[in-house]
Amino acid sequence: QQQQQQEPLPQQQAHGVTEMKPEKKIMGEDTADIKPRKRQVIAEKSPVLSTEAPPNLTGWNLAKDPRDAEGKMMIWVSEPRNEVETLPTILVVERKDTASRFLCLKCNYMFWGSKKRVKEHLISVGQDRVAGSTAWVKGCKLPMTPQEQAFIDKEPLEATQPRTGRTPKAPAVYKGSPWPTSELPPAQEGWSPFTAPDGTDIWVSDPANSVEYMRVVLVVERRAKHDRYFCTKCNLMFWGGIDRIKLHLRRKPSLVSACKRDLTNAEEEVMNAHDEGNEQEAMGLAQALAKKRDVMKRIASAR
């Protein structure tokens, strides 16, 4: 027994170690029973899991979640409403007023769109983006099935114009104010007349902070939680707060469209001071900017 304890194990002799180590199988050495793990394409998380209630009481069924290798997880999917949704490889996992969220069971890719986007996804096999399309939808990683090909042949995808040949987008149009000067202002104090781009006179609120005091974005309607703004640089009207004004003027991707014109250095200085919490400094810069613009406006009108 002592001799057996002192005698090194075969694995220890081969590697010249003195402590016991678990046996490891190396690829290429007796790995007939080991199958290489195939890398899986992970789909985005479904917004409606089976553990939650379906979006509506009717029109939704349970289906297996393709992300779960064991096939135990379930998600809610919508019943088909058109021919493209009847394809067995396409599921609708979310619906909204203007678009639906699709899940391709062949490549586990989720994307927003309509019937046209599904066609683009199926046709453009292996492409990162559909050529000539304005939507960022990737092509499927697998070729079309006979059923999908028959559907495409029946309803061919309409040709799309490349970006260079697209019609330029129309500029933002002033949509009108709920408070024209032909009616009484919303309150007895704090509102002044302003001539809108369409020539009508409207009521605009007096500024309540330094960003509004720049008079670049005017307040045409005030409510308890958010206000309605009008950008004098691009004629865009939008709802929100002071943060949304800054996102619009700085042309950063957000829930509000970016301004069509660049931000001036003076406007950036006001918003930077406001970001740092120096409201007094920001207000002084905004007042100087507003005064300068009033002088320039008077000079232009005098000519």
C-alpha positions as protocol buffer text, in pm:
chain_id: "A"
residue {
  index: 1
  type: GLN
  ca { x: 0 y: 0 z: 0 }
}
residue {
  index: 2
  type: GLN
  ca { x: 286 y: 241 z: 84 }
}
residue {
  index: 3
  type: GLN
  ca { x: 453 y: 149 z: -243 }
}
residue {
  index: 4
  type: GLN
  ca { x: 137 y: 232 z: -433 }
}
residue {
  index: 5
  type: GLN
  ca { x: 114 y: 570 z: -260 }
}
residue {
  index: 6
  type: GLN
  ca { x: 473 y: 661 z: -339 }
}
residue {
  index: 7
  type: GLU
  ca { x: 451 y: 544 z: -699 }
}
residue {
  index: 8
  type: PRO
  ca { x: 355 y: 842 z: -919 }
}
residue {
  index: 9
  type: LEU
  ca { x: 48 y: 814 z: -1137 }
}
residue {
  index: 10
  type: PRO
  ca { x: 97 y: 773 z: -1515 }
}
residue {
  index: 11
  type: GLN
  ca { x: -40 y: 1122 z: -1577 }
}
residue {
  index: 12
  type: GLN
  ca { x: 194 y: 1266 z: -1311 }
}
residue {
  index: 13
  type: GLN
  ca { x: 493 y: 1088 z: -1466 }
}
residue {
  index: 14
  type: ALA
  ca { x: 416 y: 1230 z: -1808 }
}
residue {
  index: 15
  type: HIS
  ca { x: 388 y: 1589 z: -1690 }
}
residue {
  index: 16
  type: GLY
  ca { x: 637 y: 1576 z: -1400 }
}
residue {
  index: 17
  type: VAL
  ca { x: 396 y: 1710 z: -1137 }
}
residue {
  index: 18
  type: THR
  ca { x: 358 y: 1600 z: -776 }
}
residue {
  index: 19
  type: GLU
  ca { x: -8 y: 1684 z: -710 }
}
residue {
  index: 20
  type: MET
  ca { x: -317 y: 1519 z: -843 }
}
residue {
  index: 21
  type: LYS
  ca { x: -492 y: 1705 z: -1127 }
}
residue {
  index: 22
  type: PRO
  ca { x: -822 y: 1620 z: -1293 }
}
residue {
  index: 23
  type: GLU
  ca { x: -801 y: 1460 z: -1632 }
}
residue {
  index: 24
  type: LYS
  ca { x: -866 y: 1702 z: -1921 }
}
residue {
  index: 25
  type: LYS
  ca { x: -963 y: 1605 z: -2272 }
}
residue {
  index: 26
  type: ILE
  ca { x: -784 y: 1802 z: -2538 }
}
residue {
  index: 27
  type: MET
  ca { x: -931 y: 1854 z: -2883 }
}
residue {
  index: 28
  type: GLY
  ca { x: -775 y: 1602 z: -3118 }
}
residue {
  index: 29
  type: GLU
  ca { x: -696 y: 1346 z: -2849 }
}
residue {
  index: 30
  type: ASP
  ca { x: -965 y: 1087 z: -2797 }
}
residue {
  index: 31
  type: THR
  ca { x: -1253 y: 1327 z: -2850 }
}
residue {
  index: 32
  type: ALA
  ca { x: -1479 y: 1107 z: -3054 }
}
residue {
  index: 33
  type: ASP
  ca { x: -1751 y: 1142 z: -2791 }
}
residue {
  index: 34
  type: ILE
  ca { x: -1716 y: 1523 z: -2771 }
}
residue {
  index: 35
  type: LYS
  ca { x: -1916 y: 1726 z: -3023 }
}
residue {
  index: 36
  type: PRO
  ca { x: -1797 y: 2081 z: -3099 }
}
residue {
  index: 37
  type: ARG
  ca { x: -2043 y: 2338 z: -2965 }
}
residue {
  index: 38
  type: LYS
  ca { x: -2198 y: 2537 z: -3246 }
}
residue {
  index: 39
  type: ARG
  ca { x: -2213 y: 2910 z: -3182 }
}
residue {
  index: 40
  type: GLN
  ca { x: -2574 y: 3018 z: -3152 }
}
residue {
  index: 41
  type: VAL
  ca { x: -2720 y: 3341 z: -3284 }
}
residue {
  index: 42
  type: ILE
  ca { x: -2888 y: 3501 z: -2984 }
}
residue {
  index: 43
  type: ALA
  ca { x: -3214 y: 3678 z: -3052 }
}
residue {
  index: 44
  type: GLU
  ca { x: -3313 y: 3994 z: -2871 }
}
residue {
  index: 45
  type: LYS
  ca { x: -3530 y: 3948 z: -2566 }
}
residue {
  index: 46
  type: SER
  ca { x: -3897 y: 3920 z: -2648 }
}
residue {
  index: 47
  type: PRO
  ca { x: -4101 y: 4203 z: -2492 }
}
residue {
  index: 48
  type: VAL
  ca { x: -4385 y: 3963 z: -2401 }
}
residue {
  index: 49
  type: LEU
  ca { x: -4279 y: 3650 z: -2211 }
}
residue {
  index: 50
  type: SER
  ca { x: -4519 y: 3372 z: -2120 }
}
residue {
  index: 51
  type: THR
  ca { x: -4471 y: 3457 z: -1752 }
}
residue {
  index: 52
  type: GLU
  ca { x: -4656 y: 3782 z: -1818 }
}
residue {
  index: 53
  type: ALA
  ca { x: -5005 y: 3849 z: -1944 }
}
residue {
  index: 54
  type: PRO
  ca { x: -5048 y: 3874 z: -2325 }
}
residue {
  index: 55
  type: PRO
  ca { x: -5087 y: 4221 z: -2481 }
}
residue {
  index: 56
  type: ASN
  ca { x: -5454 y: 4152 z: -2551 }
}
residue {
  index: 57
  type: LEU
  ca { x: -5704 y: 3897 z: -2433 }
}
residue {
  index: 58
  type: THR
  ca { x: -5746 y: 3762 z: -2787 }
}
residue {
  index: 59
  type: GLY
  ca { x: -5518 y: 3722 z: -3088 }
}
residue {
  index: 60
  type: TRP
  ca { x: -5204 y: 3599 z: -2905 }
}
residue {
  index: 61
  type: ASN
  ca { x: -5069 y: 3244 z: -2873 }
}
residue {
  index: 62
  type: LEU
  ca { x: -4771 y: 3080 z: -2702 }
}
residue {
  index: 63
  type: ALA
  ca { x: -4464 y: 2970 z: -2899 }
}
residue {
  index: 64
  type: LYS
  ca { x: -4122 y: 2831 z: -2807 }
}
residue {
  index: 65
  type: ASP
  ca { x: -3850 y: 3086 z: -2747 }
}
residue {
  index: 66
  type: PRO
  ca { x: -3571 y: 3020 z: -3004 }
}
residue {
  index: 67
  type: ARG
  ca { x: -3309 y: 3144 z: -2756 }
}
residue {
  index: 68
  type: ASP
  ca { x: -3378 y: 2852 z: -2523 }
}
residue {
  index: 69
  type: ALA
  ca { x: -3187 y: 2542 z: -2636 }
}
residue {
  index: 70
  type: GLU
  ca { x: -3399 y: 2316 z: -2412 }
}
residue {
  index: 71
  type: GLY
  ca { x: -3723 y: 2448 z: -2560 }
}
residue {
  index: 72
  type: LYS
  ca { x: -3885 y: 2515 z: -2222 }
}
residue {
  index: 73
  type: MET
  ca { x: -3917 y: 2894 z: -2243 }
}
residue {
  index: 74
  type: MET
  ca { x: -4230 y: 3027 z: -2411 }
}
residue {
  index: 75
  type: ILE
  ca { x: -4320 y: 3370 z: -2550 }
}
residue {
  index: 76
  type: TRP
  ca { x: -4641 y: 3531 z: -2670 }
}
residue {
  index: 77
  type: VAL
  ca { x: -4674 y: 3575 z: -3047 }
}
residue {
  index: 78
  type: SER
  ca { x: -4952 y: 3741 z: -3242 }
}
residue {
  index: 79
  type: GLU
  ca { x: -5184 y: 3560 z: -3476 }
}
residue {
  index: 80
  type: PRO
  ca { x: -5112 y: 3635 z: -3845 }
}
residue {
  index: 81
  type: ARG
  ca { x: -5304 y: 3917 z: -4009 }
}
residue {
  index: 82
  type: ASN
  ca { x: -5168 y: 3890 z: -4365 }
}
residue {
  index: 83
  type: GLU
  ca { x: -4998 y: 3641 z: -4593 }
}
residue {
  index: 84
  type: VAL
  ca { x: -4641 y: 3722 z: -4496 }
}
residue {
  index: 85
  type: GLU
  ca { x: -4720 y: 3656 z: -4129 }
}
residue {
  index: 86
  type: THR
  ca { x: -4848 y: 3308 z: -4216 }
}
residue {
  index: 87
  type: LEU
  ca { x: -4494 y: 3200 z: -4312 }
}
residue {
  index: 88
  type: PRO
  ca { x: -4378 y: 2940 z: -4055 }
}
residue {
  index: 89
  type: THR
  ca { x: -4038 y: 3110 z: -4024 }
}
residue {
  index: 90
  type: ILE
  ca { x: -4171 y: 3456 z: -3929 }
}
residue {
  index: 91
  type: LEU
  ca { x: -4333 y: 3543 z: -3594 }
}
residue {
  index: 92
  type: VAL
  ca { x: -4486 y: 3870 z: -3475 }
}
residue {
  index: 93
  type: VAL
  ca { x: -4375 y: 3932 z: -3115 }
}
residue {
  index: 94
  type: GLU
  ca { x: -4500 y: 4290 z: -3077 }
}
residue {
  index: 95
  type: ARG
  ca { x: -4750 y: 4517 z: -3247 }
}
residue {
  index: 96
  type: LYS
  ca { x: -4783 y: 4894 z: -3255 }
}
residue {
  index: 97
  type: ASP
  ca { x: -4999 y: 5135 z: -3452 }
}
residue {
  index: 98
  type: THR
  ca { x: -4755 y: 5193 z: -3739 }
}
residue {
  index: 99
  type: ALA
  ca { x: -4525 y: 4888 z: -3732 }
}
residue {
  index: 100
  type: SER
  ca { x: -4475 y: 4538 z: -3594 }
}
residue {
  index: 101
  type: ARG
  ca { x: -4178 y: 4359 z: -3442 }
}
residue {
  index: 102
  type: PHE
  ca { x: -4084 y: 4041 z: -3627 }
}
residue {
  index: 103
  type: LEU
  ca { x: -3870 y: 3743 z: -3527 }
}
residue {
  index: 104
  type: CYS
  ca { x: -3707 y: 3528 z: -3795 }
}
residue {
  index: 105
  type: LEU
  ca { x: -3684 y: 3170 z: -3667 }
}
residue {
  index: 106
  type: LYS
  ca { x: -3412 y: 3085 z: -3919 }
}
residue {
  index: 107
  type: CYS
  ca { x: -3153 y: 3332 z: -3790 }
}
residue {
  index: 108
  type: ASN
  ca { x: -3310 y: 3454 z: -3461 }
}
residue {
  index: 109
  type: TYR
  ca { x: -3305 y: 3814 z: -3589 }
}
residue {
  index: 110
  type: MET
  ca { x: -3559 y: 4065 z: -3454 }
}
residue {
  index: 111
  type: PHE
  ca { x: -3653 y: 4377 z: -3647 }
}
residue {
  index: 112
  type: TRP
  ca { x: -3926 y: 4640 z: -3673 }
}
residue {
  index: 113
  type: GLY
  ca { x: -4117 y: 4708 z: -3993 }
}
residue {
  index: 114
  type: SER
  ca { x: -4395 y: 4585 z: -4212 }
}
residue {
  index: 115
  type: LYS
  ca { x: -4447 y: 4332 z: -4491 }
}
residue {
  index: 116
  type: LYS
  ca { x: -4190 y: 4511 z: -4706 }
}
residue {
  index: 117
  type: ARG
  ca { x: -3920 y: 4479 z: -4437 }
}
residue {
  index: 118
  type: VAL
  ca { x: -3986 y: 4105 z: -4409 }
}
residue {
  index: 119
  type: LYS
  ca { x: -3939 y: 4069 z: -4784 }
}
residue {
  index: 120
  type: GLU
  ca { x: -3612 y: 4263 z: -4771 }
}
residue {
  index: 121
  type: HIS
  ca { x: -3487 y: 4044 z: -4486 }
}
residue {
  index: 122
  type: LEU
  ca { x: -3567 y: 3719 z: -4667 }
}
residue {
  index: 123
  type: ILE
  ca { x: -3430 y: 3823 z: -5007 }
}
residue {
  index: 124
  type: SER
  ca { x: -3097 y: 3974 z: -4897 }
}
residue {
  index: 125
  type: VAL
  ca { x: -2929 y: 3655 z: -4777 }
}
residue {
  index: 126
  type: GLY
  ca { x: -2606 y: 3719 z: -4586 }
}
residue {
  index: 127
  type: GLN
  ca { x: -2608 y: 4098 z: -4632 }
}
residue {
  index: 128
  type: ASP
  ca { x: -2555 y: 4334 z: -4340 }
}
residue {
  index: 129
  type: ARG
  ca { x: -2796 y: 4583 z: -4492 }
}
residue {
  index: 130
  type: VAL
  ca { x: -3039 y: 4572 z: -4780 }
}
residue {
  index: 131
  type: ALA
  ca { x: -2899 y: 4760 z: -5078 }
}
residue {
  index: 132
  type: GLY
  ca { x: -3103 y: 5068 z: -5165 }
}
residue {
  index: 133
  type: SER
  ca { x: -3324 y: 5040 z: -4860 }
}
residue {
  index: 134
  type: THR
  ca { x: -3376 y: 5327 z: -4621 }
}
residue {
  index: 135
  type: ALA
  ca { x: -3424 y: 5088 z: -4327 }
}
residue {
  index: 136
  type: TRP
  ca { x: -3143 y: 4924 z: -4134 }
}
residue {
  index: 137
  type: VAL
  ca { x: -3264 y: 4567 z: -4168 }
}
residue {
  index: 138
  type: LYS
  ca { x: -3014 y: 4284 z: -4206 }
}
residue {
  index: 139
  type: GLY
  ca { x: -3051 y: 4003 z: -4454 }
}
residue {
  index: 140
  type: CYS
  ca { x: -3127 y: 3651 z: -4333 }
}
residue {
  index: 141
  type: LYS
  ca { x: -2831 y: 3420 z: -4277 }
}
residue {
  index: 142
  type: LEU
  ca { x: -3004 y: 3125 z: -4448 }
}
residue {
  index: 143
  type: PRO
  ca { x: -3147 y: 3095 z: -4800 }
}
residue {
  index: 144
  type: MET
  ca { x: -3518 y: 3118 z: -4863 }
}
residue {
  index: 145
  type: THR
  ca { x: -3741 y: 2814 z: -4825 }
}
residue {
  index: 146
  type: PRO
  ca { x: -3966 y: 2707 z: -5118 }
}
residue {
  index: 147
  type: GLN
  ca { x: -4267 y: 2855 z: -4938 }
}
residue {
  index: 148
  type: GLU
  ca { x: -4090 y: 3189 z: -4891 }
}
residue {
  index: 149
  type: GLN
  ca { x: -3974 y: 3189 z: -5253 }
}
residue {
  index: 150
  type: ALA
  ca { x: -4330 y: 3125 z: -5371 }
}
residue {
  index: 151
  type: PHE
  ca { x: -4452 y: 3418 z: -5163 }
}
residue {
  index: 152
  type: ILE
  ca { x: -4185 y: 3651 z: -5303 }
}
residue {
  index: 153
  type: ASP
  ca { x: -4264 y: 3540 z: -5658 }
}
residue {
  index: 154
  type: LYS
  ca { x: -4631 y: 3610 z: -5596 }
}
residue {
  index: 155
  type: GLU
  ca { x: -4567 y: 3957 z: -5447 }
}
residue {
  index: 156
  type: PRO
  ca { x: -4230 y: 4084 z: -5577 }
}
residue {
  index: 157
  type: LEU
  ca { x: -4047 y: 4347 z: -5377 }
}
residue {
  index: 158
  type: GLU
  ca { x: -4089 y: 4692 z: -5527 }
}
residue {
  index: 159
  type: ALA
  ca { x: -3770 y: 4857 z: -5644 }
}
residue {
  index: 160
  type: THR
  ca { x: -3633 y: 5113 z: -5402 }
}
residue {
  index: 161
  type: GLN
  ca { x: -3445 y: 5424 z: -5497 }
}
residue {
  index: 162
  type: PRO
  ca { x: -3087 y: 5458 z: -5368 }
}
residue {
  index: 163
  type: ARG
  ca { x: -3011 y: 5736 z: -5125 }
}
residue {
  index: 164
  type: THR
  ca { x: -2847 y: 5950 z: -5393 }
}
residue {
  index: 165
  type: GLY
  ca { x: -3165 y: 5948 z: -5599 }
}
residue {
  index: 166
  type: ARG
  ca { x: -3413 y: 6013 z: -5321 }
}
residue {
  index: 167
  type: THR
  ca { x: -3631 y: 6318 z: -5317 }
}
residue {
  index: 168
  type: PRO
  ca { x: -3504 y: 6560 z: -5051 }
}
residue {
  index: 169
  type: LYS
  ca { x: -3714 y: 6570 z: -4739 }
}
residue {
  index: 170
  type: ALA
  ca { x: -3948 y: 6866 z: -4713 }
}
residue {
  index: 171
  type: PRO
  ca { x: -3857 y: 7121 z: -4447 }
}
residue {
  index: 172
  type: ALA
  ca { x: -4045 y: 7130 z: -4120 }
}
residue {
  index: 173
  type: VAL
  ca { x: -4369 y: 7323 z: -4150 }
}
residue {
  index: 174
  type: TYR
  ca { x: -4520 y: 7540 z: -3879 }
}
residue {
  index: 175
  type: LYS
  ca { x: -4837 y: 7363 z: -3765 }
}
residue {
  index: 176
  type: GLY
  ca { x: -5010 y: 7656 z: -3600 }
}
residue {
  index: 177
  type: SER
  ca { x: -5050 y: 7766 z: -3241 }
}
residue {
  index: 178
  type: PRO
  ca { x: -5350 y: 7697 z: -3015 }
}
residue {
  index: 179
  type: TRP
  ca { x: -5332 y: 8059 z: -2896 }
}
residue {
  index: 180
  type: PRO
  ca { x: -5365 y: 8314 z: -3181 }
}
residue {
  index: 181
  type: THR
  ca { x: -5374 y: 8680 z: -3082 }
}
residue {
  index: 182
  type: SER
  ca { x: -5728 y: 8700 z: -3220 }
}
residue {
  index: 183
  type: GLU
  ca { x: -5827 y: 8530 z: -2893 }
}
residue {
  index: 184
  type: LEU
  ca { x: -5740 y: 8609 z: -2533 }
}
residue {
  index: 185
  type: PRO
  ca { x: -5403 y: 8481 z: -2405 }
}
residue {
  index: 186
  type: PRO
  ca { x: -5397 y: 8173 z: -2179 }
}
residue {
  index: 187
  type: ALA
  ca { x: -5328 y: 8399 z: -1879 }
}
residue {
  index: 188
  type: GLN
  ca { x: -5353 y: 8772 z: -1809 }
}
residue {
  index: 189
  type: GLU
  ca { x: -4978 y: 8801 z: -1753 }
}
residue {
  index: 190
  type: GLY
  ca { x: -4671 y: 8628 z: -1891 }
}
residue {
  index: 191
  type: TRP
  ca { x: -4771 y: 8610 z: -2259 }
}
residue {
  index: 192
  type: SER
  ca { x: -4655 y: 8828 z: -2550 }
}
residue {
  index: 193
  type: PRO
  ca { x: -4748 y: 8845 z: -2922 }
}
residue {
  index: 194
  type: PHE
  ca { x: -4519 y: 8693 z: -3184 }
}
residue {
  index: 195
  type: THR
  ca { x: -4547 y: 8674 z: -3562 }
}
residue {
  index: 196
  type: ALA
  ca { x: -4535 y: 8312 z: -3678 }
}
residue {
  index: 197
  type: PRO
  ca { x: -4377 y: 8197 z: -4010 }
}
residue {
  index: 198
  type: ASP
  ca { x: -4719 y: 8183 z: -4176 }
}
residue {
  index: 199
  type: GLY
  ca { x: -4777 y: 8550 z: -4095 }
}
residue {
  index: 200
  type: THR
  ca { x: -5028 y: 8500 z: -3814 }
}
residue {
  index: 201
  type: ASP
  ca { x: -4976 y: 8658 z: -3475 }
}
residue {
  index: 202
  type: ILE
  ca { x: -4972 y: 8413 z: -3185 }
}
residue {
  index: 203
  type: TRP
  ca { x: -4923 y: 8427 z: -2809 }
}
residue {
  index: 204
  type: VAL
  ca { x: -4591 y: 8300 z: -2672 }
}
residue {
  index: 205
  type: SER
  ca { x: -4503 y: 8258 z: -2307 }
}
residue {
  index: 206
  type: ASP
  ca { x: -4242 y: 8465 z: -2133 }
}
residue {
  index: 207
  type: PRO
  ca { x: -3920 y: 8266 z: -2071 }
}
residue {
  index: 208
  type: ALA
  ca { x: -3894 y: 8078 z: -1743 }
}
residue {
  index: 209
  type: ASN
  ca { x: -3523 y: 7988 z: -1757 }
}
residue {
  index: 210
  type: SER
  ca { x: -3200 y: 8078 z: -1933 }
}
residue {
  index: 211
  type: VAL
  ca { x: -3245 y: 7832 z: -2220 }
}
residue {
  index: 212
  type: GLU
  ca { x: -3589 y: 7976 z: -2301 }
}
residue {
  index: 213
  type: TYR
  ca { x: -3454 y: 8330 z: -2261 }
}
residue {
  index: 214
  type: MET
  ca { x: -3230 y: 8284 z: -2567 }
}
residue {
  index: 215
  type: ARG
  ca { x: -3556 y: 8321 z: -2766 }
}
residue {
  index: 216
  type: VAL
  ca { x: -3437 y: 8052 z: -3005 }
}
residue {
  index: 217
  type: VAL
  ca { x: -3711 y: 7811 z: -2897 }
}
residue {
  index: 218
  type: LEU
  ca { x: -4038 y: 7977 z: -2798 }
}
residue {
  index: 219
  type: VAL
  ca { x: -4305 y: 7838 z: -2565 }
}
residue {
  index: 220
  type: VAL
  ca { x: -4644 y: 7838 z: -2741 }
}
residue {
  index: 221
  type: GLU
  ca { x: -4829 y: 7628 z: -2483 }
}
residue {
  index: 222
  type: ARG
  ca { x: -4765 y: 7545 z: -2118 }
}
residue {
  index: 223
  type: ARG
  ca { x: -4896 y: 7249 z: -1923 }
}
residue {
  index: 224
  type: ALA
  ca { x: -4832 y: 7099 z: -1582 }
}
residue {
  index: 225
  type: LYS
  ca { x: -4579 y: 6830 z: -1686 }
}
residue {
  index: 226
  type: HIS
  ca { x: -4446 y: 6947 z: -2023 }
}
residue {
  index: 227
  type: ASP
  ca { x: -4466 y: 7240 z: -2262 }
}
residue {
  index: 228
  type: ARG
  ca { x: -4509 y: 7289 z: -2635 }
}
residue {
  index: 229
  type: TYR
  ca { x: -4217 y: 7457 z: -2810 }
}
residue {
  index: 230
  type: PHE
  ca { x: -4158 y: 7622 z: -3145 }
}
residue {
  index: 231
  type: CYS
  ca { x: -3803 y: 7638 z: -3285 }
}
residue {
  index: 232
  type: THR
  ca { x: -3744 y: 7962 z: -3472 }
}
residue {
  index: 233
  type: LYS
  ca { x: -3444 y: 7813 z: -3654 }
}
residue {
  index: 234
  type: CYS
  ca { x: -3618 y: 7519 z: -3824 }
}
residue {
  index: 235
  type: ASN
  ca { x: -3994 y: 7583 z: -3762 }
}
residue {
  index: 236
  type: LEU
  ca { x: -4035 y: 7255 z: -3570 }
}
residue {
  index: 237
  type: MET
  ca { x: -4302 y: 7226 z: -3301 }
}
residue {
  index: 238
  type: PHE
  ca { x: -4254 y: 6965 z: -3028 }
}
residue {
  index: 239
  type: TRP
  ca { x: -4356 y: 6876 z: -2672 }
}
residue {
  index: 240
  type: GLY
  ca { x: -4112 y: 6829 z: -2386 }
}
residue {
  index: 241
  type: GLY
  ca { x: -3901 y: 7009 z: -2131 }
}
residue {
  index: 242
  type: ILE
  ca { x: -3574 y: 7198 z: -2110 }
}
residue {
  index: 243
  type: ASP
  ca { x: -3365 y: 6884 z: -2168 }
}
residue {
  index: 244
  type: ARG
  ca { x: -3548 y: 6816 z: -2493 }
}
residue {
  index: 245
  type: ILE
  ca { x: -3481 y: 7173 z: -2608 }
}
residue {
  index: 246
  type: LYS
  ca { x: -3108 y: 7119 z: -2559 }
}
residue {
  index: 247
  type: LEU
  ca { x: -3117 y: 6782 z: -2737 }
}
residue {
  index: 248
  type: HIS
  ca { x: -3298 y: 6941 z: -3031 }
}
residue {
  index: 249
  type: LEU
  ca { x: -3058 y: 7234 z: -3062 }
}
residue {
  index: 250
  type: ARG
  ca { x: -2749 y: 7016 z: -3015 }
}
residue {
  index: 251
  type: ARG
  ca { x: -2879 y: 6780 z: -3284 }
}
residue {
  index: 252
  type: LYS
  ca { x: -2836 y: 6469 z: -3071 }
}
residue {
  index: 253
  type: PRO
  ca { x: -3035 y: 6148 z: -3142 }
}
residue {
  index: 254
  type: SER
  ca { x: -3337 y: 6146 z: -2913 }
}
residue {
  index: 255
  type: LEU
  ca { x: -3717 y: 6140 z: -2914 }
}
residue {
  index: 256
  type: VAL
  ca { x: -3722 y: 6483 z: -3078 }
}
residue {
  index: 257
  type: SER
  ca { x: -3602 y: 6560 z: -3430 }
}
residue {
  index: 258
  type: ALA
  ca { x: -3268 y: 6736 z: -3461 }
}
residue {
  index: 259
  type: CYS
  ca { x: -3258 y: 7102 z: -3557 }
}
residue {
  index: 260
  type: LYS
  ca { x: -3184 y: 7170 z: -3924 }
}
residue {
  index: 261
  type: ARG
  ca { x: -2941 y: 7453 z: -3845 }
}
residue {
  index: 262
  type: ASP
  ca { x: -2614 y: 7446 z: -3654 }
}
residue {
  index: 263
  type: LEU
  ca { x: -2581 y: 7569 z: -3299 }
}
residue {
  index: 264
  type: THR
  ca { x: -2398 y: 7900 z: -3253 }
}
residue {
  index: 265
  type: ASN
  ca { x: -2115 y: 7944 z: -3004 }
}
residue {
  index: 266
  type: ALA
  ca { x: -2320 y: 8190 z: -2796 }
}
residue {
  index: 267
  type: GLU
  ca { x: -2609 y: 7943 z: -2770 }
}
residue {
  index: 268
  type: GLU
  ca { x: -2371 y: 7664 z: -2672 }
}
residue {
  index: 269
  type: GLU
  ca { x: -2220 y: 7882 z: -2397 }
}
residue {
  index: 270
  type: VAL
  ca { x: -2565 y: 7943 z: -2246 }
}
residue {
  index: 271
  type: MET
  ca { x: -2653 y: 7572 z: -2242 }
}
residue {
  index: 272
  type: ASN
  ca { x: -2311 y: 7471 z: -2107 }
}
residue {
  index: 273
  type: ALA
  ca { x: -2353 y: 7711 z: -1816 }
}
residue {
  index: 274
  type: HIS
  ca { x: -2702 y: 7569 z: -1756 }
}
residue {
  index: 275
  type: ASP
  ca { x: -2562 y: 7213 z: -1763 }
}
residue {
  index: 276
  type: GLU
  ca { x: -2309 y: 7307 z: -1495 }
}
residue {
  index: 277
  type: GLY
  ca { x: -2581 y: 7451 z: -1272 }
}
residue {
  index: 278
  type: ASN
  ca { x: -2467 y: 7813 z: -1313 }
}
residue {
  index: 279
  type: GLU
  ca { x: -2815 y: 7949 z: -1385 }
}
residue {
  index: 280
  type: GLN
  ca { x: -2716 y: 8306 z: -1297 }
}
residue {
  index: 281
  type: GLU
  ca { x: -2427 y: 8301 z: -1544 }
}
residue {
  index: 282
  type: ALA
  ca { x: -2644 y: 8128 z: -1805 }
}
residue {
  index: 283
  type: MET
  ca { x: -2917 y: 8388 z: -1763 }
}
residue {
  index: 284
  type: GLY
  ca { x: -2669 y: 8674 z: -1811 }
}
residue {
  index: 285
  type: LEU
  ca { x: -2537 y: 8515 z: -2131 }
}
residue {
  index: 286
  type: ALA
  ca { x: -2892 y: 8450 z: -2256 }
}
residue {
  index: 287
  type: GLN
  ca { x: -3002 y: 8807 z: -2188 }
}
residue {
  index: 288
  type: ALA
  ca { x: -2699 y: 8944 z: -2374 }
}
residue {
  index: 289
  type: LEU
  ca { x: -2774 y: 8712 z: -2667 }
}
residue {
  index: 290
  type: ALA
  ca { x: -3142 y: 8811 z: -2676 }
}
residue {
  index: 291
  type: LYS
  ca { x: -3054 y: 9181 z: -2660 }
}
residue {
  index: 292
  type: LYS
  ca { x: -2807 y: 9144 z: -2946 }
}
residue {
  index: 293
  type: ARG
  ca { x: -3069 y: 8970 z: -3159 }
}
residue {
  index: 294
  type: ASP
  ca { x: -3325 y: 9243 z: -3089 }
}
residue {
  index: 295
  type: VAL
  ca { x: -3076 y: 9507 z: -3207 }
}
residue {
  index: 296
  type: MET
  ca { x: -2996 y: 9310 z: -3523 }
}
residue {
  index: 297
  type: LYS
  ca { x: -3368 y: 9268 z: -3591 }
}
residue {
  index: 298
  type: ARG
  ca { x: -3430 y: 9643 z: -3561 }
}
residue {
  index: 299
  type: ILE
  ca { x: -3141 y: 9721 z: -3794 }
}
residue {
  index: 300
  type: ALA
  ca { x: -3275 y: 9476 z: -4050 }
}
residue {
  index: 301
  type: SER
  ca { x: -3627 y: 9619 z: -4031 }
}
residue {
  index: 302
  type: ALA
  ca { x: -3493 y: 9976 z: -4064 }
}
residue {
  index: 303
  type: ARG
  ca { x: -3330 y: 9889 z: -4393 }
}
